[in-house]
């Protein structure tokens, strides 16, 4: 009995020892993890599960092409318990709030247990360049350059498989931005389309220190212009009556929308027509003159009533067939003007293709036939001119009052959009601005932008304390951006010369402009797009070939070289001693 009791006691002690040993090792491992976090100042603080991730998963992008192998902005991986959610705190100052029970798999099934969340930020030009993420944005057929206030990538996975936010769940962020201006929007990268999707404003901005109102550099009209330039594609047409007749962008007095050949105007009784003016009753007299009448709608061209019961002789025509071919048949005109020309007149007829001129003189129908008018139509012409002037004054008054219908312009051309935004901003201009023409006002606006940018650089040399409040309904790459346009850009077809004056076969070329937090990427082997840069900036060019060799073109070389816009240019590049093996190396080469 004693022997049995002794055996039981020994077994019990062995089991206790094993359990105690396991507990001690678990505690030691926990201490080791805690000391590792404390020793690394860049390590995240996780409110939620601190358990290490077991299986790493990384999203692949088809159209994100990093220039260097094994050089990238490092990701931080977190393990989050789905039932608890988490608050992830990043060294930059960003905090990410992961919702409870917030994940589903590709089939919509709720994820239980732990998920892996990975996160990284791209804060300056070196980060952007190394990432290979495109910084071009195309909308309405126009491509612009993104200026970034901070970009980041956020993804989630479980057991090596991608997971998604559950319907109705949002990730909330306090994102540490690098620019405090309120003009940025939030975009999500669409890898399939190699473009960006605008999500709206890049969040409310707050700072730990008082935030300066940079808009004070702008006048009221300049602020309005900036907003219209970005947001407005439809504008009220300010073209006055007289100018509309000579403009091919107007049909009758209406602004052309869509195909010019398919424009119609309401002529009454629910009827729309494109033939508002026609030549009719074309015939030849015994004397050999070619006569015709003008048919028009009285409500559209009331001034033509001054020539009631009159016909016109087409000077220079001897055959009716020739006049019919050029001015009649299926041809219809949208507008008409009669202009005095010596003892006769010139009839100007407008179609979608332009204005056609016809020398004429009037004759009058009588019971005895067609006779030449005693004063050659001068009295009728005075009445016509007076009625046309009245119509012009009424039209321009309604134009100024904003009361015209069919008067909207859809502006797709950048130059047209700038001009229309300027016109729409006129009512907000001060006395000094009102006296300026478009070019002078635009130059003053550019000066205001430069002043704002200078102040931003001076005041925001450190990005500490600039926080943007964001909410995301999905994962991927996100960017706080505004579209930037280079000032008076020079475009050159680039050739690159490397070491020993040998041709350098660049796979990717990157232009860094010191005035914007952006990288302009060119792919000479793919599309041959010319390199563009602003002559007013400190520019630095980096070219990379297939094996990762880097050559540089410095700001000093840009200043000393002679460039001809829209021509070929050979960049004599310098191969640096530094080999790129980290983001820090790229930052050094860019002079950041």
Secondary structure, DSSP 8 states (H G I E B T S, - for coil): -HHHHHHHHHHHHHHHHHHHHHHHHHHHHHHHHHHHHHH-TTS-EEES-----SS------SS---SSTT-----EEEEEETTT-EEEE-TTS-EEEE-TT-EE-TTS-B--SEEEEEEEEE-SHHHHHHHT---EEEETTEEEEEEEEEEEEEEEEETTEE-EE-TT--EEEEEE-S---TT-EEEEEETTTTEEEEEEE--EEE-SS----GGGGS-HHHHHHHHHHHH--EEE----HHHHHH-TTEETTEE--S-GGG--EEEETTEEES--EEEEEEEE-TTS-EEEEEEE-TTT-GGGGGGTTEEEEETT---HHHHHHHHSTT--BSEEEEEEETTEEEEEEEETTEEEEEEEEEEEEETTEEEE-TTTTHHHHHHHHHHHHHHHHHHHHHHHTT--SS-EEE--SHHHHHHHHHHHTGGG--HHHHTS-HHHHHHHHHHHHHHHHHHHHHHTSS-TT-EEEEEESS-EEEEEEEEE--TTEEEEEEEEE-GGG-B---SEEEEEETTSS--EEE-TTTT---EEEETTS-EEEEEE-TT--EEEE-HHHHHHS---TTEEEEEE-B--S----SHHHHHHHTT-
